[in-house]
Amino acid sequence: MLHEIGDSPPKKRWLIKNVVALGETSAWIAPPGGLKSALLAELSFCVAAQRDWHGYKSKNSGGVVYFALERADLVKRRLRAYLVRSSDDIGGIAPIAIVPGMVDLMNAATVKDVVALIRAIEEEGELVYLVVFDTFAKLIAAGGGDENLAKDQGRVFANVQRIKDAVGCHVALIGHTGKDEGRGARGSNALLGDVDVMVTVSGDEIKTATVTKANDMPEGPLFSFKSEIHEFGTDEDGDPITVNIVNGDEVSVQSAPKPSEPKLSTNQRVMYRLLVEAGSGGLATEEWNEFAKENGITTKQRHYEARMALKDKGLVREYAGRWKCSG
């Protein structure tokens, strides 16, 4: 009942303050080679070791289960590199389990297996606070689903919710951007509605992690970073054993390269200005059309053309009939 909530709102149970909280789901998307998996391996280590992460305070330490549906050995090398770099005593770090192989989260029966595995890890003495699935597409493909279909994504998210309900953890999903990076995650846009936080990683030499959707935190850049090659030594042939990880030095967000401003037609500039002026709440399609009419853009066809052009340029996005600025 509402009167039972009390004078203060329920507190967030942060793992990494203002980024990752218990009981929530996040999505981390980037193009191939965008270091999204390297970044989540680093996050996993920081949660297990209770270390601050790129300037964000670590609030709780807990066990981590990293479901590596692909490249499990790479995940292990990265986590080992982060451990070596940190010089932490492994005895003081919560357990991190790397689970290789496919996981069919299209199937509700799989939830029982996942929860049982997590409980077995918790027998080592630490509650599991973070579960990572790498990648989201493989969770769907393992059950014969299609990431372009909202109903298939919905089945996976229902089972993700069942895991969170049983364990009380945070679930982080690693995914891919589509061919047009500015239009967000690959596949159905149902993903936007089912995660609490979506972070897009972009950039070339300097990467920037940007919140592009959030339920109750500001959208915008989180931090910027570079990659580095960690060398373990040499193999039996004398060749170096290396892995690409996130560089430990902080990079100012302001130093990240800014994309060039897209060229806009007069109608596009007017439509974009109207959406900017609407603020964070955005505009419904018909509201946007009416404002455009008042500003001299008289036909629905021109509204549609300008709207689609802005979307293609990555400047606006639509969810559940409302439009908002992407930046």
C-alpha positions as CSV (number, residue, x, y, z in Angstrom):
1,M,0.0,0.0,0.0
2,L,1.2,3.5,-0.8
3,H,0.9,4.7,2.9
4,E,3.3,1.9,3.9
5,I,6.2,3.3,1.8
6,G,7.0,5.9,4.5
7,D,8.4,9.4,4.2
8,S,11.6,8.4,2.4
9,P,11.7,6.6,-1.0
10,P,13.2,3.1,-1.1
11,K,17.0,3.4,-1.4
12,K,18.9,2.1,-4.4
13,R,21.2,-0.8,-3.5
14,W,24.2,0.3,-5.5
15,L,27.1,-1.9,-6.6
16,I,28.8,1.0,-8.5
17,K,27.0,4.2,-7.4
18,N,25.0,6.0,-10.1
19,V,25.7,3.2,-12.6
20,V,24.8,-0.4,-11.5
21,A,22.3,-1.3,-8.8
22,L,21.0,-4.6,-7.4
23,G,17.7,-5.8,-8.8
24,E,18.1,-4.0,-12.1
25,T,19.2,-4.8,-15.7
26,S,21.7,-3.0,-17.8
27,A,22.6,-3.3,-21.5
28,W,26.1,-2.4,-22.8
29,I,26.2,-2.1,-26.6
30,A,28.9,-1.4,-29.1
31,P,30.0,-2.4,-32.6
32,P,32.4,-5.5,-32.9
33,G,35.8,-4.6,-31.4
34,G,34.2,-1.8,-29.4
35,L,35.7,-3.2,-26.1
36,K,32.3,-3.7,-24.5
37,S,33.3,-7.2,-23.2
38,A,36.6,-5.8,-22.0
39,L,34.7,-3.1,-20.1
40,L,32.3,-5.6,-18.5
41,A,35.2,-7.9,-17.5
42,E,36.7,-4.9,-15.7
43,L,33.3,-4.1,-14.1
44,S,33.1,-7.7,-12.9
45,F,36.5,-7.5,-11.3
46,C,35.7,-4.2,-9.6
47,V,32.5,-5.5,-8.1
48,A,34.2,-8.7,-6.8
49,A,37.2,-6.7,-5.4
50,Q,35.1,-3.7,-4.3
51,R,37.2,-1.2,-6.3
52,D,35.9,2.1,-7.6
53,W,35.2,2.0,-11.4
54,H,36.2,5.0,-13.6
55,G,35.5,7.5,-10.8
56,Y,32.3,5.9,-9.7
57,K,32.3,4.7,-6.1
58,S,32.1,1.0,-5.2
59,K,29.4,0.5,-2.6
60,N,29.1,-3.3,-2.2
61,S,31.3,-6.3,-3.0
62,G,29.8,-9.6,-4.1
63,G,30.3,-12.7,-6.3
64,V,30.1,-12.5,-10.1
65,V,28.9,-15.0,-12.6
66,Y,30.0,-14.3,-16.1
67,F,28.2,-16.4,-18.7
68,A,30.7,-16.3,-21.7
69,L,28.5,-17.7,-24.5
70,E,31.5,-17.0,-26.7
71,R,35.3,-16.6,-26.2
72,A,35.4,-17.8,-22.6
73,D,39.2,-18.1,-22.7
74,L,39.5,-14.4,-23.7
75,V,37.3,-13.5,-20.7
76,K,39.6,-15.5,-18.4
77,R,42.7,-13.8,-19.8
78,R,41.2,-10.4,-19.3
79,L,40.2,-11.0,-15.7
80,R,43.6,-12.4,-15.0
81,A,45.2,-9.3,-16.4
82,Y,43.0,-7.0,-14.2
83,L,44.0,-9.0,-11.2
84,V,47.7,-8.8,-12.0
85,R,47.4,-5.0,-12.7
86,S,45.6,-4.4,-9.4
87,S,48.1,-6.3,-7.3
88,D,45.1,-7.5,-5.1
89,D,45.4,-10.5,-2.9
90,I,43.1,-13.0,-4.6
91,G,42.0,-14.2,-1.1
92,G,40.3,-10.8,-0.6
93,I,38.2,-10.9,-3.8
94,A,34.7,-12.4,-4.0
95,P,34.5,-15.4,-6.4
96,I,34.2,-14.7,-10.1
97,A,32.9,-17.7,-12.1
98,I,33.3,-17.8,-15.9
99,V,30.7,-20.2,-17.3
100,P,31.4,-21.2,-21.0
101,G,28.9,-22.4,-23.5
102,M,25.4,-21.6,-24.7
103,V,22.6,-20.6,-22.4
104,D,19.0,-20.9,-23.8
105,L,17.1,-18.2,-22.0
106,M,14.2,-18.5,-24.5
107,N,13.4,-21.6,-22.3
108,A,11.9,-20.9,-18.8
109,A,13.3,-24.2,-17.6
110,T,16.8,-22.8,-18.0
111,V,16.1,-20.4,-15.2
112,K,16.2,-23.2,-12.6
113,D,19.6,-24.4,-13.9
114,V,21.1,-20.8,-13.8
115,V,19.8,-20.2,-10.3
116,A,21.1,-23.6,-9.1
117,L,24.6,-22.7,-10.5
118,I,24.5,-19.3,-8.8
119,R,23.5,-21.0,-5.5
120,A,26.4,-23.4,-5.8
121,I,28.8,-20.5,-6.2
122,E,27.3,-18.7,-3.2
123,E,28.3,-21.7,-1.1
124,E,31.8,-20.3,-1.2
125,G,30.6,-17.7,1.2
126,E,29.7,-14.7,-1.0
127,L,26.3,-13.7,-2.4
128,V,26.3,-13.3,-6.1
129,Y,25.6,-9.6,-6.9
130,L,26.4,-9.4,-10.6
131,V,25.5,-11.7,-13.5
132,V,26.8,-11.0,-17.0
133,F,25.5,-12.5,-20.2
134,D,27.9,-12.1,-23.2
135,T,26.1,-11.7,-25.6
136,F,22.4,-11.0,-25.6
137,A,22.0,-12.2,-29.2
138,K,23.3,-15.6,-28.2
139,L,20.8,-16.0,-25.4
140,I,18.1,-15.7,-28.1
141,A,19.8,-17.7,-30.8
142,A,20.5,-20.6,-28.4
143,G,16.7,-21.2,-28.3
144,G,16.2,-20.7,-32.0
145,G,14.8,-17.2,-31.5
146,D,15.3,-14.0,-33.6
147,E,16.6,-10.8,-31.9
148,N,14.6,-8.8,-34.5
149,L,11.3,-10.1,-33.0
150,A,10.0,-8.3,-29.9
151,K,8.2,-11.5,-28.7
152,D,11.5,-13.4,-28.7
153,Q,13.3,-10.6,-26.8
154,G,10.3,-10.6,-24.4
155,R,10.7,-14.3,-23.6
156,V,14.4,-13.7,-22.7
157,F,13.6,-10.7,-20.5
158,A,10.9,-12.6,-18.7
159,N,13.5,-15.2,-17.7
160,V,16.1,-12.6,-16.8
161,Q,13.5,-11.1,-14.5
162,R,12.9,-14.6,-12.9
163,I,16.6,-14.9,-12.3
164,K,16.7,-11.4,-10.6
165,D,13.7,-12.3,-8.5
166,A,15.3,-15.5,-7.3
167,V,18.8,-14.1,-6.7
168,G,18.4,-10.4,-6.1
169,C,21.4,-9.6,-8.4
170,H,22.1,-7.1,-11.2
171,V,22.0,-8.6,-14.7
172,A,24.3,-7.0,-17.3
173,L,23.7,-7.8,-21.0
174,I,26.3,-7.3,-23.6
175,G,25.0,-6.5,-27.1
176,H,25.8,-5.2,-30.5
177,T,24.8,-2.0,-32.3
178,G,23.3,-2.3,-35.7
179,K,24.8,-1.3,-39.0
180,D,23.9,2.3,-38.2
181,E,25.5,2.8,-34.8
182,G,23.5,6.0,-34.2
183,R,20.3,4.0,-34.1
184,G,21.2,2.0,-31.1
185,A,21.1,-1.8,-30.4
186,R,20.8,-4.3,-33.1
187,G,17.4,-6.0,-33.4
188,S,14.0,-5.1,-32.0
189,N,13.9,-1.9,-30.0
190,A,12.0,-3.8,-27.3
191,L,15.4,-3.9,-25.6
192,L,15.0,-0.2,-24.7
193,G,11.8,-0.9,-22.8
194,D,13.2,-3.8,-20.8
195,V,16.4,-2.5,-19.4
196,D,16.9,0.0,-16.6
197,V,20.0,1.4,-18.1
198,M,21.4,1.3,-21.6
199,V,25.1,2.3,-22.2
200,T,26.5,2.7,-25.7
201,V,30.3,2.5,-26.2
202,S,31.6,4.4,-29.1
203,G,34.8,6.0,-30.5
204,D,38.0,5.0,-32.1
205,E,41.2,5.4,-30.1
206,I,39.3,7.0,-27.2
207,K,36.1,5.2,-26.3
208,T,33.2,6.9,-24.5
209,A,30.6,5.0,-22.5
210,T,27.3,7.0,-22.8
211,V,24.0,6.4,-21.0
212,T,21.5,6.5,-23.9
213,K,18.5,5.3,-21.9
214,A,17.8,5.3,-18.1
215,N,14.8,5.0,-15.9
216,D,16.0,7.3,-13.1
217,M,19.5,8.7,-13.9
218,P,20.6,11.3,-16.3
219,E,21.4,10.4,-19.9
220,G,24.9,11.4,-21.2
221,P,28.5,10.5,-21.0
222,L,29.7,8.3,-18.1
223,F,33.4,8.2,-18.8
224,S,36.0,7.8,-21.5
225,F,38.8,5.3,-21.7
226,K,41.5,3.8,-23.9
227,S,42.6,0.2,-24.5
228,E,46.0,-1.3,-23.7
229,I,47.8,-4.5,-24.4
230,H,48.6,-6.5,-21.3
231,E,51.5,-8.9,-21.7
232,F,51.7,-12.0,-19.5
233,G,55.0,-13.3,-20.8
234,T,55.9,-15.6,-23.7
235,D,54.7,-19.0,-24.9
236,E,56.7,-22.1,-25.7
237,D,57.8,-20.5,-29.0
238,G,59.0,-17.3,-27.4
239,D,56.1,-15.3,-28.7
240,P,54.3,-12.8,-26.3
241,I,51.0,-13.8,-24.7
242,T,48.8,-10.7,-24.8
243,V,45.3,-9.6,-24.2
244,N,43.5,-6.3,-25.0
245,I,42.0,-4.7,-21.9
246,V,40.7,-1.3,-20.7
247,N,43.6,1.1,-19.8
248,G,43.7,1.9,-16.1
249,D,44.4,5.6,-16.6
250,E,41.4,8.0,-16.5
251,V,40.6,9.9,-19.7
252,S,38.6,13.1,-19.5
253,V,35.2,12.9,-21.2
254,Q,35.9,16.3,-22.7
255,S,39.0,15.0,-24.4
256,A,37.0,12.4,-26.4
257,P,36.7,13.3,-30.0
258,K,33.4,15.0,-30.8
259,P,31.4,13.8,-33.9
260,S,31.0,16.3,-36.7
261,E,27.7,18.1,-36.7
262,P,25.3,16.5,-39.2
263,K,24.0,18.9,-41.9
264,L,20.3,19.6,-41.5
265,S,17.8,21.1,-43.9
266,T,15.6,24.0,-42.8
267,N,12.7,21.7,-41.9
268,Q,15.0,19.3,-40.1
269,R,16.5,22.1,-38.0
270,V,13.0,23.3,-37.1
271,M,11.8,19.9,-36.1
272,Y,14.9,19.2,-34.1
273,R,14.7,22.6,-32.3
274,L,11.0,21.8,-31.3
275,L,12.1,18.5,-29.8
276,V,15.0,20.0,-27.9
277,E,12.7,22.7,-26.4
278,A,10.3,19.9,-25.3
279,G,12.9,18.8,-22.8
280,S,13.5,15.3,-21.4
281,G,9.8,14.3,-21.6
282,G,9.9,14.5,-25.4
283,L,6.9,14.7,-27.7
284,A,4.3,12.3,-29.0
285,T,4.2,12.1,-32.8
286,E,1.0,14.1,-33.1
287,E,2.2,16.8,-30.7
288,W,5.4,17.1,-32.7
289,N,3.4,17.4,-35.9
290,E,1.1,20.1,-34.5
291,F,4.1,22.2,-33.3
292,A,5.7,21.8,-36.7
293,K,2.5,23.1,-38.4
294,E,2.6,26.2,-36.1
295,N,6.2,26.7,-37.3
296,G,5.4,26.6,-41.0
297,I,5.8,22.9,-41.9
298,T,2.3,22.2,-43.1
299,T,2.1,18.7,-44.4
300,K,2.4,15.3,-42.7
301,Q,4.6,14.1,-45.4
302,R,7.2,16.8,-44.7
303,H,6.9,16.0,-40.9
304,Y,7.6,12.3,-41.6
305,E,10.5,13.0,-43.9
306,A,12.2,15.4,-41.4
307,R,11.5,13.0,-38.5
308,M,13.0,10.0,-40.4
309,A,16.0,12.1,-41.5
310,L,16.7,13.1,-37.9
311,K,16.4,9.5,-36.8
312,D,18.7,8.3,-39.5
313,K,21.3,10.9,-38.4
314,G,21.1,9.5,-34.8
315,L,19.7,12.8,-33.4
316,V,16.4,11.5,-32.2
317,R,14.9,8.2,-31.1
318,E,11.3,6.9,-30.6
319,Y,9.9,4.5,-28.0
320,A,6.2,3.7,-27.3
321,G,5.0,6.6,-29.5
322,R,7.2,9.3,-27.9
323,W,10.2,11.0,-29.5
324,K,13.3,12.3,-27.6
325,C,16.6,13.7,-28.5
326,S,19.4,11.1,-28.5
327,G,22.1,13.3,-27.1
